[in-house]
Amino acid sequence: MSYNETLFARAQKIIPGGVNSPVRAFRSVGGTPPFIARGEGPYLWDADGCKYIDYVGSWGPLIVGHAHPEVLRAVNDKARDGLSFGAPTEIEIEMAEYLCRRLPSMDMVRLVSSGTEATMSALRLARGFTGRAKIVKFEGCYHGHSDGLLVKAGSGLLTFGQPSSAGVPPSITQDTVVLPYNDLAAITAAFKEAPEAIAAVIVEPIAGNMNMVKPKTGFLEGLRALCDRYGAVLIFDEVMTGFRVHPGSAQGLYGITPDLTTLGKVIGGGMPLAAFGGKRAIMECIAPLGPVYQAGTLSGNPAAAAAGLATLALTEAPGFYDKLAAATRALAQGLQDAAKAAGVAFSATSEGGMFGLYFAAQAPGSYAEVMACDVDRFNRFFHGMLNEGIYFAPSAFEAGFVSAVHQPADINATVTAAKKVFATIR
Ligand SMILES: *Cc1c(COP(=O)(O)O)cnc(C)c1O
């Protein structure tokens, strides 16, 4: 038995599925997940000492790679002064000012500890601000695991959303409307049917939780116009895309101003930190200024804020996003060329430091198209690549991430491995 297998057996006895978040268990690809011993730059080492080029980056936060010396120094310096106070600290102001400077759509921001908390709180705030109950989300978008968001599409436009998890009563999801992504006609009809019922529309401006699906031209603009017309709050969930796809996040890339934005992942630099922010008039509805309750013992944790600020400062290096995007494009293009040469139906796309890989001839534009990709072939590709020391996300429905410290040699090594693996999965 390898040490990874020993650890997985031990973990499964005491942690459900052996993991603290389900996709880590490798259920969709099968096999034993590597237990990670350490990371440095673009690399990971597992419990058996195997080295991998990492394209998961802790699911997005590690835009400057693992154990970046400047991030570690910032955390160490802060930690020496104590880990948590449950009282205001100066670094929280620095983080808030920083975020609002880089995202001009945000006048005010509140810090929390996870993306789930950020989206859950932003939706409560939107409901409190508008006095309305219904929220709209899109099929295939993920906004954390709070009850009201674990919903799959119902049959009609404004019919009840069906819970997608056991333990969520239908009474909780009845005000969540699920509509198809990239389908402006569906949401236009929903607003027409209930012009004064929808409190908020929440969207991943680039969907990264159903593999990667880009917004069609006009989709986000259309959401902005509809929310303006009907007085609903437009929430961009940029927990994944924030500071990942563009210096100004997806809202900067597409030039659209949401009313509220949720952030996480990159802004914590690998530590638990997330945020929601936006228009002053909306944000002032939160306690203690307003009637919408929201709180957190560890919110704005100083060591986490230090990790995030150090990471974000590194992204301001000249040419940072151009270089990151070029490396990510080179990976996507290299994989696409390798698949073509091997005669495998495959496509890849990227934006900034985020990419999608699909076992389908065309990049998908909807949840239905993502679901039609060849999952079995992905699984064989995944294991072939893992065997070659390339660590992609262990599911056909996740986006991938390149960091600023992935060098051309790492990208080339990945493409070389892919040539070999594509030939075996034809
Ligand atoms: C990861 C993610 C979340 C949830 O964040 P957690 O920190 O895992 O709770 C929410 N929305 C999007 C778009 C995400 O990618």
The ligand as a Tripos MOL2 file, in Angstrom:
@<TRIPOS>MOLECULE
LIG
   15    15     1     0     0
SMALL
NO_CHARGES

@<TRIPOS>ATOM
      1 C1        -15.6720   28.7020   -4.5230 C.3       1 LIG1
      2 C2        -16.8830   29.4850   -4.8400 C.ar      1 LIG1
      3 C3        -17.8340   29.8270   -3.8480 C.ar      1 LIG1
      4 C4        -17.7670   29.2780   -2.4520 C.3       1 LIG1
      5 O1        -16.6380   29.7050   -1.7780 O.3       1 LIG1
      6 P1        -16.1600   28.8720   -0.4720 P.3       1 LIG1
      7 O2        -15.0320   29.6970    0.0400 O.co2     1 LIG1
      8 O3        -15.7770   27.5190   -0.9740 O.co2     1 LIG1
      9 O4        -17.3150   28.8270    0.4580 O.co2     1 LIG1
     10 C5        -18.8650   30.6600   -4.1920 C.ar      1 LIG1
     11 N1        -18.9930   31.1320   -5.4440 N.ar      1 LIG1
     12 C6        -18.1120   30.8170   -6.4200 C.ar      1 LIG1
     13 C7        -18.2960   31.3950   -7.7820 C.3       1 LIG1
     14 C8        -17.0410   29.9750   -6.1570 C.ar      1 LIG1
     15 O5        -16.2120   29.6310   -7.1410 O.3       1 LIG1
@<TRIPOS>BOND
     1     1     2 1
     2     2     3 ar
     3     2    14 ar
     4     3     4 1
     5     3    10 ar
     6     4     5 1
     7     5     6 1
     8     6     7 2
     9     6     8 1
    10     6     9 1
    11    10    11 ar
    12    11    12 ar
    13    12    13 1
    14    12    14 ar
    15    14    15 1
@<TRIPOS>SUBSTRUCTURE
     1 LIG1         1 GROUP 0 **** ****
